[in-house]
Amino acid sequence: MATAGRLDPQEKHQVNVNALSDLSFSAIEGERIGIIGGNGAGKTTLLRLLGGVYFPTSGNVSIVGTVGSLIDISLGINPEANGWENIAIRARLLGIPKSELKKLSEEILGFTQLGDFLDLPVRTYSSGMNMRLAFAVATAIRPDILIMDEWLSVGDEEFQQKAEKRLIELVNSSKILFIASHNRHLLEKVCTRILWLEGGRLKADGEPKGILPAYFGS
């Protein structure tokens, strides 16, 4: 009762967590889709499914176009490697061609303003510096389909303004956006459509003005 998830007892001493069930929808270019639901409703599982991290145990997922994920922007950061090396590592994980690495590195140097710190191991960075580097590399992609788990806000006030502008540019350049959030104002501002998950099932699918008041209350 404490979550929106669903447990199905199976054999003795074994419980299955049905993260998603009987879920069916399609998305078209231009849509900005918000995903809502309580803790355990299946929001993050759905995002990971769309991102290719998980595969469905039944049914199928059909995706046309490149997919970029901002679920974990620190993924792949090696604390023992320096900033330049981490840029190269993340670039390969994101599928950025080696021929574009030099241009990307110079762009990230200017954006993060980390200067000579890029020559040092990331373990010597402050948490704010670490997030600057991770955010800059993660948002260097321009995918057809962008997946986000909440809106990102990183760094001090000055950097947050730069980060906000960069993030908006990334969202605007994507053909389809999926974002899971508990922020009603953000969902009203950004999204053209809402998927409401409950117990791993799709409870509602429609325009924000019809679904958000029912979920959050008027």
Secondary structure, DSSP 8 states (H G I E B T S, - for coil): --SS--EEE-STT-EEE----S------TT-EEEEE-STTSSHHHHHHHHTTSS--SSS-----S-EEE-S-TTTT--TTSBHHHHHHHHHHHTT--GGGHHHHHHHHHHHH--GGGGGSBGGGS-HHHHHHHHHHHHTT---SEEEEES----SSHHHHHHHHHHHHHHHHH-SEEEEE-S-HHHHHHH-SEEEEEETTEEEEEE-HHHHHHHHH--
